[in-house]
Amino acid sequence: MRNIAFIGMMGTGKSVTSRLVAEKLNMNYLDIDDCLVARLGMTISVAFITFGEKTFRAYEHDVMCEVVWQDNFVIACGGGAPLYKPNMDLIENFIKVRLTASPEEIYRRTKDDFSRPLLKDNSPAKIAQMIEEREEAYASVADITVCTDGKTIEEVADEVLIKLKKFE
């Protein structure tokens, strides 16, 4: 199996689903945001405020450069990674799994999570606007798309695994 990268909006379940998929496929797992937190010594939210989005994306790219050459990996990309073309160039040969969710579902999942820098003014309307702004970037690179609304992590992982069979 080729390496797999999970992409999509924050709150769609990329981290938990990609970890479970990696486990089920007996592949290694890495969350780019976790790597950034370890590297920078601060949360994603603080890094965003401290450095600004442009510099943050450069750090994100550096971390991705270090991990993409490894084999047998499932990675969870940050929600904004597909907006930065050099990141997508790095994972061009990965199978890219896009997770989606409705604005209402993302709001429900993230409303009490203040660690997400772009959702400080969290509302379904703000989330819908972000989804619309990012739709083309996500859709243009995705090999697989799975909606996570109303599904358990196990159900989403199983649906991803079924769709991955066409890449074997």
Backbone as CSV, one residue per row, in Angstrom:
resi,resn,N_x,N_y,N_z,CA_x,CA_y,CA_z,C_x,C_y,C_z
1,MET,0.855,-1.186,0.000,0.000,0.000,0.000,0.893,1.239,0.000
2,ARG,0.531,2.198,-0.830,1.241,3.485,-0.831,0.980,4.214,0.482
3,ASN,1.814,5.206,0.756,1.570,6.064,1.912,0.220,6.759,1.738
4,ILE,-0.382,7.113,2.865,-1.721,7.709,2.878,-1.661,9.013,3.661
5,ALA,-2.292,10.045,3.146,-2.383,11.332,3.840,-3.845,11.704,3.998
6,PHE,-4.222,12.059,5.216,-5.578,12.536,5.491,-5.583,14.052,5.431
7,ILE,-6.554,14.588,4.687,-6.712,16.032,4.553,-8.162,16.387,4.854
8,GLY,-8.398,17.671,5.092,-9.762,18.136,5.323,-9.795,19.208,6.390
9,MET,-10.960,19.750,6.571,-11.161,20.804,7.569,-10.879,20.276,8.971
10,MET,-10.506,21.191,9.846,-10.389,20.837,11.255,-11.754,20.353,11.734
11,GLY,-11.725,19.392,12.630,-12.981,18.894,13.182,-13.667,17.824,12.360
12,THR,-13.030,17.367,11.283,-13.650,16.318,10.471,-13.246,14.919,10.934
13,GLY,-12.267,14.838,11.813,-11.849,13.545,12.357,-10.575,12.986,11.758
14,LYS,-9.748,13.839,11.158,-8.528,13.371,10.495,-7.587,12.639,11.449
15,SER,-7.323,13.218,12.599,-6.341,12.624,13.521,-6.788,11.265,14.035
16,VAL,-8.018,11.183,14.522,-8.471,9.920,15.115,-8.696,8.848,14.052
17,THR,-9.225,9.234,12.910,-9.485,8.257,11.856,-8.182,7.759,11.241
18,SER,-7.257,8.666,10.972,-5.994,8.246,10.356,-5.214,7.331,11.283
19,ARG,-5.272,7.592,12.579,-4.592,6.722,13.544,-5.196,5.312,13.504
20,LEU,-6.511,5.223,13.449,-7.186,3.928,13.415,-6.916,3.199,12.097
21,VAL,-6.928,3.924,10.993,-6.639,3.316,9.693,-5.204,2.779,9.678
22,ALA,-4.267,3.552,10.205,-2.878,3.093,10.270,-2.769,1.805,11.077
23,GLU,-3.460,1.764,12.193,-3.448,0.571,13.047,-4.006,-0.639,12.300
24,LYS,-5.139,-0.445,11.616,-5.781,-1.553,10.909,-4.951,-2.042,9.719
25,LEU,-4.168,-1.153,9.130,-3.328,-1.524,7.992,-1.905,-1.901,8.413
26,ASN,-1.651,-1.858,9.713,-0.316,-2.139,10.242,0.730,-1.203,9.618
27,MET,0.366,0.078,9.562,1.259,1.099,9.033,1.650,2.040,10.172
28,ASN,2.721,2.784,9.959,3.143,3.790,10.935,2.219,4.999,10.828
29,TYR,2.132,5.755,11.911,1.219,6.906,11.967,1.971,8.144,12.443
30,LEU,1.617,9.268,11.865,2.211,10.537,12.267,1.199,11.653,12.057
31,ASP,1.042,12.500,13.055,0.179,13.671,12.954,1.084,14.894,12.803
32,ILE,0.962,15.584,11.691,1.827,16.736,11.412,1.676,17.804,12.495
33,ASP,0.450,18.041,12.960,0.253,19.036,14.022,0.988,18.639,15.297
34,ASP,0.969,17.353,15.661,1.708,16.902,16.846,3.201,17.146,16.682
35,CYS,3.707,16.903,15.481,5.131,17.155,15.200,5.459,18.640,15.337
36,LEU,4.563,19.477,14.855,4.775,20.927,14.961,4.782,21.382,16.417
37,VAL,3.866,20.869,17.215,3.814,21.225,18.635,5.128,20.834,19.307
38,ALA,5.620,19.632,19.018,6.880,19.169,19.612,8.054,20.022,19.133
39,ARG,8.085,20.342,17.869,9.185,21.117,17.297,9.206,22.549,17.826
40,LEU,8.032,23.182,17.859,7.963,24.599,18.220,7.854,24.824,19.726
41,GLY,7.479,23.776,20.458,7.347,23.919,21.905,6.160,24.767,22.317
42,MET,5.150,24.800,21.463,3.931,25.568,21.761,2.776,24.964,21.000
43,THR,1.580,25.301,21.428,0.393,24.790,20.748,0.279,25.409,19.351
44,ILE,-0.536,24.776,18.530,-0.777,25.302,17.182,-1.350,26.715,17.271
45,SER,-2.273,26.913,18.188,-2.906,28.227,18.353,-1.884,29.307,18.697
46,VAL,-1.008,29.011,19.651,0.021,29.980,20.057,1.003,30.214,18.908
47,ALA,1.376,29.156,18.200,2.299,29.297,17.064,1.684,30.175,15.982
48,PHE,0.403,30.005,15.728,-0.300,30.803,14.718,-0.252,32.283,15.102
49,ILE,-0.529,32.557,16.367,-0.526,33.947,16.859,0.884,34.510,16.856
50,THR,1.846,33.718,17.300,3.233,34.164,17.419,3.867,34.444,16.064
51,PHE,3.695,33.526,15.117,4.412,33.621,13.845,3.581,34.147,12.691
52,GLY,2.257,34.080,12.802,1.395,34.412,11.679,1.239,33.202,10.776
53,GLU,0.217,33.230,9.946,-0.102,32.047,9.142,0.995,31.710,8.136
54,LYS,1.580,32.703,7.491,2.581,32.431,6.454,3.791,31.694,7.032
55,THR,4.318,32.180,8.139,5.475,31.525,8.767,5.080,30.168,9.327
56,PHE,3.878,30.082,9.896,3.393,28.799,10.400,3.365,27.765,9.273
57,ARG,2.870,28.150,8.110,2.794,27.224,6.967,4.198,26.795,6.523
58,ALA,5.168,27.681,6.638,6.550,27.317,6.295,7.085,26.265,7.267
59,TYR,6.795,26.427,8.561,7.190,25.412,9.551,6.495,24.080,9.260
60,GLU,5.216,24.160,8.931,4.452,22.953,8.600,5.095,22.237,7.408
61,HIS,5.492,23.004,6.414,6.129,22.447,5.232,7.457,21.767,5.597
62,ASP,8.238,22.396,6.452,9.513,21.806,6.890,9.295,20.445,7.548
63,VAL,8.286,20.356,8.406,7.987,19.089,9.073,7.563,18.046,8.042
64,MET,6.734,18.441,7.105,6.287,17.498,6.083,7.459,17.007,5.242
65,CYS,8.414,17.901,4.946,9.606,17.503,4.175,10.369,16.379,4.873
66,GLU,10.377,16.403,6.181,11.133,15.410,6.941,10.456,14.048,6.982
67,VAL,9.148,14.004,6.803,8.438,12.729,6.996,7.979,12.064,5.704
68,VAL,7.833,12.811,4.628,7.194,12.244,3.435,8.052,11.209,2.708
69,TRP,9.301,11.165,2.933,10.174,10.214,2.230,10.125,8.816,2.844
70,GLN,9.529,8.685,4.018,9.463,7.397,4.700,8.366,6.525,4.087
71,ASP,8.553,5.218,4.189,7.572,4.269,3.653,6.662,3.751,4.753
72,ASN,5.510,3.224,4.327,4.560,2.568,5.224,3.984,3.540,6.264
73,PHE,3.585,4.733,5.803,3.091,5.757,6.712,1.695,6.226,6.359
74,VAL,0.949,6.522,7.407,-0.304,7.263,7.316,-0.055,8.552,8.068
75,ILE,-0.311,9.690,7.414,-0.131,10.969,8.092,-1.452,11.735,8.125
76,ALA,-1.611,12.502,9.191,-2.738,13.424,9.311,-2.174,14.819,9.083
77,CYS,-2.631,15.466,8.025,-2.175,16.823,7.716,-3.023,17.829,8.478
78,GLY,-2.456,18.986,8.731,-3.227,20.071,9.313,-4.314,20.509,8.349
79,GLY,-5.361,21.114,8.880,-6.504,21.513,8.060,-6.156,22.445,6.914
80,GLY,-5.145,23.283,7.099,-4.779,24.235,6.055,-3.699,23.761,5.109
81,ALA,-3.144,22.581,5.336,-2.036,22.095,4.505,-2.353,22.096,3.010
82,PRO,-3.559,21.695,2.581,-3.841,21.685,1.140,-3.896,23.075,0.506
83,LEU,-3.945,24.113,1.310,-3.981,25.468,0.772,-2.599,25.939,0.330
84,TYR,-1.582,25.202,0.711,-0.197,25.551,0.427,0.325,24.518,-0.571
85,LYS,0.358,24.873,-1.850,0.684,23.927,-2.913,1.976,23.151,-2.671
86,PRO,3.035,23.761,-2.160,4.251,22.962,-1.907,4.001,21.768,-0.970
87,ASN,3.055,21.893,-0.042,2.719,20.745,0.815,2.101,19.630,-0.005
88,MET,1.219,19.974,-0.904,0.559,18.960,-1.716,1.529,18.342,-2.719
89,ASP,2.494,19.126,-3.177,3.518,18.565,-4.056,4.310,17.474,-3.331
90,LEU,4.555,17.678,-2.035,5.302,16.694,-1.245,4.576,15.359,-1.144
91,ILE,3.258,15.407,-1.096,2.498,14.160,-0.923,1.771,13.756,-2.210
92,GLU,2.301,14.199,-3.315,1.677,13.917,-4.608,1.468,12.417,-4.827
93,ASN,2.418,11.592,-4.394,2.317,10.148,-4.620,1.592,9.408,-3.500
94,PHE,1.149,10.128,-2.485,0.349,9.531,-1.414,-1.083,9.351,-1.909
95,ILE,-1.794,8.430,-1.303,-3.241,8.372,-1.488,-3.810,9.405,-0.525
96,LYS,-4.527,10.376,-1.060,-5.043,11.460,-0.226,-6.519,11.211,0.097
97,VAL,-6.776,11.039,1.396,-8.120,10.769,1.889,-8.662,12.062,2.488
98,ARG,-9.710,12.547,1.891,-10.338,13.784,2.366,-11.544,13.446,3.229
99,LEU,-11.541,13.950,4.449,-12.704,13.799,5.317,-13.484,15.103,5.300
100,THR,-14.807,14.985,5.229,-15.678,16.157,5.234,-16.697,16.019,6.358
101,ALA,-17.299,17.127,6.684,-18.404,17.170,7.644,-19.168,18.461,7.391
102,SER,-20.412,18.485,7.800,-21.225,19.689,7.640,-20.734,20.764,8.601
103,PRO,-21.011,22.022,8.294,-20.632,23.100,9.224,-21.210,22.884,10.620
104,GLU,-22.419,22.377,10.682,-23.063,22.153,11.983,-22.333,21.063,12.775
105,GLU,-21.917,20.014,12.081,-21.189,18.925,12.736,-19.808,19.397,13.206
106,ILE,-19.119,20.138,12.360,-17.807,20.671,12.758,-17.971,21.606,13.957
107,TYR,-18.995,22.434,13.926,-19.256,23.327,15.056,-19.477,22.516,16.339
108,ARG,-20.309,21.484,16.245,-20.591,20.656,17.418,-19.312,20.047,17.983
109,ARG,-18.442,19.591,17.093,-17.201,18.938,17.527,-16.158,19.918,18.066
110,THR,-16.192,21.159,17.611,-15.109,22.101,17.942,-15.530,23.272,18.825
111,LYS,-16.800,23.375,19.170,-17.290,24.582,19.844,-16.592,24.876,21.168
112,ASP,-16.104,23.851,21.851,-15.429,24.066,23.127,-13.917,23.897,23.028
113,ASP,-13.406,23.822,21.802,-11.972,23.626,21.587,-11.348,24.959,21.186
114,PHE,-10.684,25.589,22.129,-10.116,26.915,21.876,-8.681,26.824,21.362
115,SER,-8.212,25.613,21.072,-6.857,25.445,20.559,-6.803,25.586,19.042
116,ARG,-7.925,25.772,18.398,-7.967,25.865,16.943,-7.940,27.335,16.539
117,PRO,-6.814,27.784,15.978,-6.604,29.214,15.761,-7.576,29.878,14.805
118,LEU,-8.062,29.160,13.818,-8.938,29.802,12.835,-10.397,29.759,13.230
119,LEU,-10.705,29.170,14.382,-12.096,29.100,14.811,-12.340,29.914,16.076
120,LYS,-11.582,30.973,16.250,-11.790,31.773,17.452,-13.156,32.447,17.442
121,ASP,-13.691,32.713,16.270,-15.048,33.249,16.131,-15.953,32.121,15.622
122,ASN,-15.933,31.021,16.335,-16.574,29.785,15.912,-18.101,29.923,15.809
123,SER,-18.625,29.606,14.649,-20.061,29.529,14.410,-20.265,28.701,13.155
124,PRO,-21.434,28.075,13.013,-21.671,27.327,11.775,-21.512,28.188,10.518
125,ALA,-21.902,29.463,10.591,-21.767,30.347,9.424,-20.301,30.587,9.077
126,LYS,-19.462,30.814,10.080,-18.020,31.024,9.858,-17.397,29.749,9.287
127,ILE,-17.780,28.598,9.825,-17.252,27.319,9.345,-17.686,27.084,7.902
128,ALA,-18.941,27.377,7.585,-19.441,27.216,6.209,-18.636,28.085,5.247
129,GLN,-18.310,29.290,5.666,-17.502,30.197,4.837,-16.106,29.609,4.609
130,MET,-15.492,29.071,5.659,-14.170,28.460,5.534,-14.216,27.251,4.601
131,ILE,-15.245,26.436,4.727,-15.382,25.262,3.859,-15.464,25.713,2.410
132,GLU,-16.289,26.716,2.155,-16.455,27.220,0.785,-15.131,27.748,0.227
133,GLU,-14.377,28.480,1.053,-13.098,29.054,0.615,-12.060,27.964,0.322
134,ARG,-12.150,26.834,1.012,-11.154,25.774,0.877,-11.581,24.641,-0.043
135,GLU,-12.828,24.636,-0.444,-13.390,23.505,-1.202,-12.547,23.126,-2.416
136,GLU,-12.196,24.084,-3.226,-11.455,23.782,-4.451,-10.095,23.159,-4.137
137,ALA,-9.394,23.689,-3.142,-8.077,23.154,-2.779,-8.189,21.707,-2.310
138,TYR,-9.164,21.420,-1.455,-9.341,20.058,-0.960,-9.759,19.105,-2.073
139,ALA,-10.789,19.492,-2.810,-11.359,18.607,-3.831,-10.361,18.314,-4.945
140,SER,-9.515,19.271,-5.268,-8.597,19.097,-6.400,-7.503,18.069,-6.128
141,VAL,-7.217,17.770,-4.872,-6.137,16.826,-4.568,-6.630,15.494,-4.005
142,ALA,-7.882,15.420,-3.608,-8.385,14.212,-2.940,-8.542,13.046,-3.903
143,ASP,-8.065,11.875,-3.461,-8.283,10.636,-4.198,-9.541,9.936,-3.698
144,ILE,-9.831,10.132,-2.416,-10.982,9.520,-1.742,-11.628,10.604,-0.895
145,THR,-12.939,10.646,-0.856,-13.654,11.563,0.030,-14.668,10.769,0.834
146,VAL,-14.679,11.022,2.144,-15.620,10.360,3.042,-16.226,11.421,3.954
147,CYS,-17.553,11.476,3.986,-18.254,12.374,4.904,-18.357,11.678,6.264
148,THR,-18.037,12.414,7.321,-18.010,11.831,8.666,-19.247,12.157,9.492
149,ASP,-20.183,12.900,8.940,-21.387,13.285,9.677,-22.123,12.060,10.214
150,GLY,-22.429,12.069,11.493,-23.249,11.042,12.105,-22.625,9.657,12.143
151,LYS,-21.320,9.553,11.949,-20.658,8.248,11.935,-19.665,8.154,13.085
152,THR,-19.463,6.944,13.562,-18.426,6.712,14.561,-17.070,6.688,13.859
153,ILE,-16.020,6.804,14.641,-14.664,6.729,14.087,-14.469,5.382,13.385
154,GLU,-14.977,4.335,14.002,-14.857,2.990,13.428,-15.569,2.917,12.077
155,GLU,-16.750,3.494,11.962,-17.497,3.477,10.697,-16.754,4.256,9.612
156,VAL,-16.198,5.402,9.988,-15.444,6.206,9.012,-14.206,5.440,8.564
157,ALA,-13.474,4.870,9.517,-12.266,4.102,9.180,-12.606,2.937,8.258
158,ASP,-13.685,2.223,8.550,-14.085,1.094,7.705,-14.441,1.549,6.295
159,GLU,-15.124,2.684,6.172,-15.462,3.209,4.847,-14.197,3.589,4.082
160,VAL,-13.237,4.210,4.779,-11.961,4.555,4.153,-11.259,3.279,3.680
161,LEU,-11.209,2.263,4.518,-10.537,1.011,4.161,-11.152,0.358,2.929
162,ILE,-12.467,0.402,2.833,-13.150,-0.144,1.649,-12.731,0.627,0.401
163,LYS,-12.689,1.948,0.502,-12.336,2.776,-0.655,-10.848,2.651,-1.011
164,LEU,-10.021,2.333,-0.023,-8.584,2.161,-0.289,-8.293,0.903,-1.087
165,LYS,-9.187,-0.056,-1.086,-8.957,-1.327,-1.796,-8.707,-1.120,-3.282
166,LYS,-9.275,-0.074,-3.848,-9.056,0.158,-5.285,-7.628,0.596,-5.598
167,PHE,-6.827,0.901,-4.551,-5.447,1.324,-4.757,-4.447,0.193,-4.505
168,GLU,-4.943,-0.989,-4.189,-4.038,-2.117,-3.908,-3.433,-2.667,-5.173
